[in-house]
Amino acid sequence: MDRRPARHEITTRRIVYEAEGMRDVAVRRGLAYRDTPDGALTMDVYYPTKGAEAPPATVVFVNGYSDAGVRAMLGCALKEMASFVSWAQLIASSGLAAVVYETGRDPAVDAQSIIAYLQTHAGPLGVDVRRLGLWACSGHGPNALSVLMHEASRNIVSCAVFCYCFMFDVDGRGLVAAASQKFGFANPVSGTVDDLPRGTPLFVARAGLDDLAGLNETIDRFVARGLQLNLPLTVVNHPTGPHAFDILHDSDGSRQVIQHIVKFLQLRLGS
């Protein structure tokens, strides 16, 4: 008897933007990238359908949650959710490779492991990690920030997207720490906006009607300080967008933000 919980309805929701051919992209599933005491962790790689002379640049969808908890709550791993599948399909259809992956007990360690694995196996995987982008949403943001600031990867990442993300805790208010405890996402980031690599382009999408306590405050303070430091920031505000507007708010505004994200990644990764 299958004792896994039934998949939650939210796991079936695809993004509200559909590009021609995105459902036809090639996928390599179940590739082991890290061995753990609980078993191998795997990743899926989505590839552009059109052939190219060189391997495509790569976008990693950073996971800030342990998939053990995600499976128990939602009935599947995060990389199997229709939202992440459709985002990966869209990125691949735009000419880039997209990587989604499982996490174990420590999402922060797994994020570093997936970057290291891609670097050492880029040839067999047929991807270019010299042009590497990060994508994160919601509670995955702090883990992506940690990757950006980590000594081993800060000079590797070419750009990053933060889509309605929790960002840094500032002024000792503990907004991200409180949300991490409530929702269970990893919060390994230490430091401030000042500690980010100065030359890495960042895209920040803000949902104007986001109702998660403190989330938009962390974005607003991040953007304000980033502009003071003259960081290469692209900021898009979706004034009528709720949290998770990319799957919950079927509107032209949501689709435009999704298109902005894809164009940003294409431009910064040279697709």
C-alpha positions as CSV (number, residue, x, y, z in Angstrom):
1,M,0.0,0.0,0.0
2,D,1.3,3.5,-0.9
3,R,1.4,5.4,2.3
4,R,2.5,8.7,0.8
5,P,0.1,11.6,1.4
6,A,-2.1,12.6,-1.6
7,R,-0.6,15.5,-3.5
8,H,-1.9,18.8,-2.4
9,E,-3.8,20.9,-5.0
10,I,-1.1,23.6,-4.9
11,T,1.4,21.1,-6.3
12,T,-0.6,20.8,-9.6
13,R,-0.6,24.5,-10.4
14,R,1.5,25.6,-13.3
15,I,2.7,29.1,-13.9
16,V,0.2,31.4,-15.5
17,Y,2.4,32.0,-18.6
18,E,2.7,29.5,-21.4
19,A,5.4,29.8,-24.1
20,E,5.3,28.0,-27.4
21,G,7.1,24.6,-27.2
22,M,7.9,24.8,-23.4
23,R,6.1,21.4,-22.8
24,D,8.3,19.8,-25.4
25,V,11.7,20.5,-23.9
26,A,14.1,17.6,-23.2
27,V,14.5,16.4,-19.6
28,R,17.0,14.2,-17.9
29,R,15.5,13.1,-14.6
30,G,16.8,11.4,-11.5
31,L,20.5,12.2,-11.8
32,A,22.2,11.7,-8.5
33,Y,24.3,14.6,-7.4
34,R,25.0,13.8,-3.7
35,D,25.1,10.7,-1.5
36,T,23.7,11.1,2.0
37,P,23.0,8.7,4.9
38,D,19.4,8.8,3.8
39,G,20.1,7.9,0.2
40,A,21.1,9.7,-3.0
41,L,19.7,13.1,-3.8
42,T,18.8,13.7,-7.4
43,M,18.3,16.5,-9.8
44,D,16.4,17.0,-13.1
45,V,18.0,19.0,-16.0
46,Y,15.7,20.6,-18.6
47,Y,17.3,21.4,-22.0
48,P,16.4,23.6,-24.9
49,T,14.8,21.7,-27.7
50,K,16.7,23.6,-30.4
51,G,20.2,22.4,-31.0
52,A,23.1,24.7,-30.4
53,E,26.8,24.8,-31.2
54,A,27.7,25.3,-27.6
55,P,26.2,24.0,-24.3
56,P,23.5,26.2,-22.9
57,A,24.0,28.5,-19.9
58,T,22.4,27.1,-16.7
59,V,19.8,28.3,-14.2
60,V,19.6,26.6,-10.9
61,F,16.3,26.8,-9.0
62,V,17.5,27.1,-5.4
63,N,15.6,25.0,-2.9
64,G,15.4,26.3,0.7
65,Y,13.3,23.5,2.2
66,S,14.0,19.9,3.2
67,D,12.1,17.7,0.8
68,A,11.3,15.3,3.7
69,G,9.0,18.0,5.1
70,V,7.7,19.0,1.7
71,R,6.8,15.4,0.8
72,A,5.0,15.0,4.2
73,M,3.0,18.2,3.8
74,L,2.4,18.3,0.0
75,G,2.8,14.7,-1.2
76,C,5.8,15.2,-3.5
77,A,9.3,16.7,-3.7
78,L,9.6,20.4,-4.6
79,K,11.1,19.6,-8.0
80,E,8.0,17.5,-8.9
81,M,5.6,20.4,-8.3
82,A,3.9,21.7,-11.4
83,S,5.1,25.2,-10.6
84,F,8.8,24.3,-10.7
85,V,8.3,21.9,-13.6
86,S,6.7,24.6,-15.7
87,W,9.2,27.3,-14.7
88,A,12.0,24.9,-15.7
89,Q,10.2,24.2,-19.0
90,L,9.9,27.9,-19.7
91,I,13.5,28.6,-19.0
92,A,14.6,25.7,-21.2
93,S,12.3,26.9,-24.0
94,S,14.1,30.3,-23.8
95,G,17.4,28.7,-24.7
96,L,18.9,28.0,-21.2
97,A,19.3,24.8,-19.2
98,A,17.3,24.6,-16.0
99,V,18.2,22.5,-12.9
100,V,15.7,21.5,-10.2
101,Y,16.9,19.3,-7.4
102,E,16.0,17.4,-4.2
103,T,17.2,18.4,-0.8
104,G,18.0,16.4,2.3
105,R,18.3,17.5,5.9
106,D,20.4,20.5,5.2
107,P,19.3,22.6,2.2
108,A,22.2,25.0,2.6
109,V,24.8,22.2,2.2
110,D,22.8,20.8,-0.7
111,A,22.7,24.1,-2.5
112,Q,26.5,24.3,-2.4
113,S,26.7,20.6,-3.4
114,I,24.6,21.1,-6.5
115,I,26.7,24.0,-7.7
116,A,29.9,22.0,-7.1
117,Y,28.5,19.0,-8.9
118,L,27.5,21.0,-11.9
119,Q,30.9,22.5,-12.1
120,T,32.7,19.1,-12.1
121,H,30.1,17.4,-14.4
122,A,29.3,20.2,-16.8
123,G,30.8,18.3,-19.8
124,P,28.8,15.0,-19.4
125,L,25.7,17.0,-18.5
126,G,26.1,19.2,-21.6
127,V,25.7,22.5,-19.8
128,D,27.8,25.6,-19.4
129,V,28.2,26.6,-15.7
130,R,30.6,29.5,-16.6
131,R,27.3,31.2,-17.3
132,L,25.3,30.3,-14.2
133,G,22.1,32.0,-12.9
134,L,20.2,31.4,-9.7
135,W,16.4,31.6,-9.3
136,A,14.6,31.7,-6.0
137,C,11.1,32.5,-4.7
138,S,9.5,33.0,-1.3
139,G,11.3,31.1,1.5
140,H,14.0,29.9,-0.8
141,G,15.5,33.4,-1.0
142,P,17.8,33.3,2.1
143,N,19.4,30.1,0.8
144,A,20.0,31.7,-2.6
145,L,21.5,34.7,-0.9
146,S,23.8,32.4,1.0
147,V,25.0,30.8,-2.2
148,L,25.7,34.3,-3.6
149,M,27.8,35.2,-0.6
150,H,29.6,31.8,-0.1
151,E,33.3,32.0,-0.8
152,A,33.1,28.9,-3.1
153,S,30.4,30.3,-5.4
154,R,30.4,34.1,-5.1
155,N,32.6,34.5,-8.2
156,I,30.8,31.7,-10.2
157,V,27.2,33.0,-10.2
158,S,26.5,35.4,-13.1
159,C,23.1,36.6,-12.0
160,A,20.3,35.9,-9.7
161,V,16.5,36.2,-9.6
162,F,14.5,36.8,-6.4
163,C,10.8,36.4,-6.9
164,Y,8.6,37.6,-3.9
165,C,11.4,36.4,-1.6
166,F,12.3,36.9,2.0
167,M,15.7,38.6,1.9
168,F,18.0,39.8,4.8
169,D,17.1,40.4,8.4
170,V,18.0,44.0,9.1
171,D,18.2,46.2,12.2
172,G,17.9,43.2,14.5
173,R,14.1,42.9,13.7
174,G,14.3,39.1,13.1
175,L,11.6,39.1,10.4
176,V,13.3,36.4,8.3
177,A,14.3,34.4,11.4
178,A,10.6,34.4,12.6
179,A,9.4,33.4,9.1
180,S,12.0,30.6,8.9
181,Q,10.8,29.2,12.2
182,K,7.2,29.4,11.2
183,F,7.4,28.0,7.7
184,G,10.5,25.8,8.0
185,F,12.8,27.2,5.4
186,A,16.6,27.3,5.7
187,N,18.0,30.7,6.8
188,P,21.8,30.2,6.5
189,V,22.6,33.7,5.3
190,S,24.8,35.8,7.4
191,G,25.9,39.4,6.7
192,T,24.1,42.2,5.0
193,V,23.4,43.7,1.5
194,D,26.9,45.3,1.9
195,D,28.5,41.8,1.7
196,L,27.0,40.8,-1.7
197,P,29.4,40.7,-4.7
198,R,29.1,44.1,-6.2
199,G,29.2,43.1,-9.9
200,T,26.5,40.4,-9.9
201,P,23.2,41.6,-11.6
202,L,20.1,40.9,-9.4
203,F,16.5,40.8,-10.4
204,V,13.9,41.4,-7.6
205,A,10.2,40.9,-8.2
206,R,7.9,42.3,-5.6
207,A,4.3,41.3,-5.1
208,G,2.5,44.5,-4.0
209,L,-0.3,42.6,-2.2
210,D,1.9,40.0,-0.5
211,D,0.4,39.3,2.9
212,L,3.3,37.3,4.4
213,A,4.3,39.2,7.5
214,G,7.5,41.2,7.0
215,L,8.3,39.8,3.5
216,N,7.9,43.0,1.6
217,E,9.6,45.0,4.3
218,T,12.7,42.8,3.8
219,I,12.5,43.4,0.0
220,D,12.0,47.2,0.4
221,R,15.0,47.5,2.8
222,F,17.1,45.3,0.5
223,V,16.3,47.4,-2.6
224,A,16.9,50.7,-0.7
225,R,20.3,49.6,0.5
226,G,21.2,48.1,-2.8
227,L,20.5,51.3,-4.6
228,Q,22.6,53.2,-2.1
229,L,25.5,50.9,-2.9
230,N,24.8,51.2,-6.7
231,L,24.3,47.5,-7.1
232,P,23.2,46.3,-10.6
233,L,19.6,45.9,-9.5
234,T,16.5,45.3,-11.7
235,V,13.3,45.8,-9.6
236,V,9.8,45.1,-10.8
237,N,6.8,45.7,-8.6
238,H,3.5,43.9,-9.4
239,P,1.1,46.2,-7.6
240,T,-1.9,43.9,-7.7
241,G,0.1,40.7,-7.3
242,P,-0.3,38.4,-4.2
243,H,2.3,36.1,-2.9
244,A,3.0,33.4,-5.5
245,F,1.4,35.5,-8.2
246,D,3.1,33.4,-10.8
247,I,0.8,30.5,-10.1
248,L,-2.1,32.1,-8.2
249,H,-2.8,35.3,-10.1
250,D,-3.8,34.7,-13.7
251,S,-3.4,38.2,-15.1
252,D,-1.5,40.2,-17.7
253,G,0.5,41.8,-14.9
254,S,1.7,38.4,-13.7
255,R,2.6,37.2,-17.2
256,Q,4.6,40.4,-17.8
257,V,6.7,39.9,-14.7
258,I,7.4,36.3,-15.7
259,Q,8.4,37.5,-19.2
260,H,10.7,40.2,-17.6
261,I,12.4,37.4,-15.6
262,V,13.1,35.3,-18.6
263,K,14.4,38.3,-20.6
264,F,16.7,39.2,-17.7
265,L,18.2,35.7,-17.6
266,Q,18.6,35.6,-21.3
267,L,20.3,38.9,-21.3
268,R,22.6,38.2,-18.4
269,L,23.5,34.7,-19.4
270,G,24.0,35.4,-23.1
271,S,21.2,33.2,-24.5
